[in-house]
């Protein structure tokens, strides 16, 4: 009897451990908008710029196993979001099925994709432009050239995509912004008090040089090797004015771009509805030509 009781005890302990393990796996695996498990791959790498491990998701094209190399789209999340948002809150996986490029979704906290003016260890601009791109080019079969690299994002990520493409024109051939918070370094802290604390941490006060160094309107005046820009914003979005202003500046400077203004607000419904057209624009402007490679 004693042996039987011990055996039953061990059995239930093992069963409980198995249930905990399965539960942990279920939590870590993203669940797509339609309730199905996502096929996006999660990865972690050490960022030298931040000196810590960072997460990202990757969606591979359906013919990735063909052996050839592929263009890459870096897809940035918004403020208070994370690297899983695009995959879990939109139908990205469905829209991307026919797309001939790799999609990378990095985590970036509430960093505004910028090297902080007040917190020296928070070098989030370097993390994206240097560490992450190097990680992806080393780990996946990418076409590691400007002509085959795009960056896009929503809200904070839209600002980040435009800003990084202007600061590193040698890296990106295409930059897209959905509902971009494009005046982040300019005057957003004055317009939206709820964002002020983090904006001051990232960009410093109005006299800080980081303001000018990260102002997309000023950067656009000094950069000559511009990518192709794709801007979209809803007519009920509080960032509509700043998006119209950037579109007007792109037009006046004769920079190649397209601007889409349609009904909608600063919502996931709007971003999901705008995603297919943006992905199609990415596919049109990236060069997919490559030679067979093994990795």
N, C-alpha and C positions, 0 to 999 in steps of 0.2 A: 504493500500500500504506500509506504514512504517513497519508494522509488517511482511509483506511478505519479504521486503528487509532485515530486521534483521535476519529472519529465513534463507534466502539464504546465508547471510554473515556467520552465525554460521555454516551452512552446509559446505561451502567451507573451513572454518578454520579447522573443524574436518577432512575433506577429506585430506587437506594438511598435518595435523599432522599424519594421518594414513599412508600416502605415505612416510613421513620421517622415521617413525618407521619401515616400511617394508624395506626401503632402508638400514637402519642401520643393520637390521637382515641379509639382503643379503650380506653385506660387511663382517660381522663377521663369517658367515658360510663358511667354506672352500669349494672350488670348485676343484674337483679331475681333474686329467690330461685329462680324457675323457670328461670333461665338466659337468659331473653330480655332484649333491650335495653329499658331503662326509657323510658317516655315523659315522665318528669319533666324539666322544664326547669331547667338550672343557670344561675345568675346571680351576678354579683359587684357589690357596691356599696361606696361609701366611707362608713364609719361615723364621723361627727364625734365621737361620744363616745369611741371607741377610737382615732381618728385613724389608721385603717388599713382596707384593703379586707377585706370579709368575704363568704363564700360562702353561698348558700342554694339549695335545690331548691324547685320549685313544681309541684304537680299541679293541672291545670285541669279543671273538670268537663266532661263530654263535650259539653254544649250551651253551652260558653263563647262560641262564635261567634254565639249568638243575639242579642247586642247588649245584654242586660240586665246588671244588676249582681248580685254574689254575696256571700254571707257568707264569712268566712275562718276557718279553723282553723290556729293556730300549733302545730306539733308539735315538741316539744323532745327532743333526744337525751340519753343518760345519760353518766355519768362514763367517761372514756377512750374515748368514742365520737366521732362526727362527724355532719355534716348528711346524709350519705348512708345512715346506718344503717337508718332506718325503711323506706327504699325498697329497699335491697338485702338486708336480713335478715328482712323480713316480706313477706307478700303484700299490702301496702298498696295497690298499684296495682289489684289485682283487687278488693279490698274497696271501694275508693273509686269504682268505675265508676258506681255508681248514686247517689252522694252529691252533693247540690246545693250544694256549697261548694268554695272554693279551699283547698288545703292547702299551707302554707308550712313548710319544714323548714330552720331556720337553723343555722349553725355557731356554737358558743359555747365551744370548748375545754373545759377542766375548771373552768370559772368559777363553778359553782353559780348561774349567772344572777344574780350579785350584784356590786355595786360593791365592789371589794376594799378591806378595811380597812387593808391594808399596802402595796398597789401602786397608787398614785394613777391611773395611766394605764389600769388595768383596770376600766372602768366598764361592765360587762356588763349590769347591770340597765337602765341608760339606753339601751344599744345595742338591747335588745329592745323596751322600752316606748316609746321615742321614735324612734330612727333607723329600725329595721326596719319598724315599722307605717307610718311616714310613707312609706318607700320602696315598700311594697306598695300602699298606697292611691293613690300617685301613678302607679304603673306598670301596675296592673291594674284591671279594672272591679269594684271592691269596693263593698259597702255599708259605708261608713266610719262606722258607728255601733256603740255598745255592744251593741245588741240582736242584731247580726249578727257578733259577734266572739267566738271561743272560743280557749282555750289548753289544751294537754295535753302530757303527757310521761311518760317512764318513769324510775324511779330518781331520779337527780339532776334529770332533766327533770320528773319528777312533783313533786318539791319546788319546782322553779322555777315550774311552772304554778300551783300553789296559792299560793305566795308572791306572785307577780306579780299574780295576780287579787285578792289581799287588799290589796296596796299600791296598786293602780290599779283600784279597783272601777268607776271610770267607763269603763274600757276593755273589760272582758270580761263577757259574760253567762253564760258557762259555763267551768268549769275542771275538768280531769280528770287523775287521777294513777293510773298503773299501777305498783305496787310502789314507791311514792314513798319517798324517803329523807327523810321529813318532819321528822326530828329533827336535820337537818344543822346548824342554828345552835344547837341546844340542848346535846346531849351526844354526838353521833356520834363526835367525835374521841376521846372517852374509851372508847366501846364498840368502835370499829374502828380500832386503831392504824395499819393500812395506809393509812387516809385522812387521818391526823392532819396531816401536813405541809401538804397543800393546804388543809385546813379552817382551820388556823391562819393561813395566808396570806390567805385570803378573809375570815374572820370575826374574826381576832385572837384573843387569849387570852380566858379566861373573864370577865375584867373589862371587855372592850371593849364599847362601846355598840352596835357593829354586831351583836352577838349578839342583843340584845333587838329591834333594828330589823328583823331578818330571821327571827325566831322565829315560825313560822306559828301556833303555839298562843297566843302573846301577841297577834299581829296580829288573830287571829279575835275576840278579846275587845273590840277597839277599833273594828272596821270595822262599819258598819251597812248599807251597800248591797252585800250579799254576792251573788256569782254563784251559780248552781246548781252544786253540787259532785258529781263522779262519782269515787268511789274504788274501786279494785280491788286485791287483793293475794292471793298464793298462800299456802296454809296451811303450806308448807315454806319460806317466805321469811323471812330474818332481819329484815326490816322489818315483819313482821306486827304486832308489839306497838305500834309507833308509829302504824301505820295504824288499828288498832282504837281507839287513844286519840283520834285526830282524829275518827273517826266518832262516838265517844261524845260529844265536845265539840260537834260539829255538832248532834247530837240534843238535847243539853241546852240549847243556845242556840236551838233551833228554826230552824236554818238549813236551807233546802231542800237535800237531798242524797240520794244512793243509795250503798250500800256493797255490794260483791260480794267474797265470800271463797270461793275455789274451790281445789281441789288444784293445786299447782304451786310452783315455786321461782323464784329470781331468774334466769330464763333467757329466751332469745329464743323458745323454744317456748311459754312461758307468755304472753309479750307478744303474740306473733302470734295465739294463740288468743283473747286478750282484746280484740284490736283491733276486730273487726266490731261487737261489742256497744257498745263505746265510740263508734265512729263513728255508729252508729244513735242513740245518746243525743245526740250533738252535733246531728244532723239534727233531732231532736225539739225541741231547746231554742233553736235559732237561728231568727231571723225572716228568711225568704228573700224577703219581699215587696219589690219595688223597681220603679222606673220605667225604661223603656228609656233607654240612655245610649250615647254614643259616646266611644271613647278610642283 
